[in-house]
Amino acid sequence: MTLPDTVHTLNLLASSAENGEHGGTSVNPFAAGLGALGVLLLLLWITTRFNRDR
């Protein structure tokens, strides 16, 4: 893939994003936020378990 091809592809992606065209269904922001919070709390819990011996 050459540089002009890459620029053209990125330009097409940016222009379609500006028009609000996207494939698939949208993600529920509430569910995404709860999922992210759950993952972060799990990582915090794992980190504190490994740090207990110090």
N, C-alpha and C positions, 0 to 999 in steps of 0.2 A: 504494500500500500504506500503510495507516494504522499508527499505533503499536501499537494492540492486536493487529492482525493479525501484525505483526512479532514481538511478544512471544509470541504464541501459537505461531508457527512455531518460534521459538528454544526455547521450552519443550518442544515435541514432539521437537525434535532432541536436546535434553539428556536427556530421559527415555529415548529410545531408545538413546542412547549408554551410559546407566547400566546398561541391561539386557543389554548386550553384543550388541545387534542392529546389525549393519552389513552393507551390501551389498558384493558383490564378494569377491575373495580377499584374504587378508592378505599383506603384504609380508614377505619374508624379511629379518630384521634384519641378518644378516651381509652380504647383498648390498647392502642400503641403506647400511650403514656403509662398505663398500668403494667404492660409487659416490660417496658424499659425500667420502670421502678422496681419490679420484681427481680429482673436480672441484676440490677445494681445492688439491691439488698442481698441477693445471693452471693455476689462477688465480695461484698463487704463482710458477710458472715464467714466465707471461706478464708479471706485474708486474715481475719481476727483469729481463726482457729490455727492457722499456720504460725502466727506471730505470738502465740501463747507462751512458748518456751523461752522467749527472750526477755 
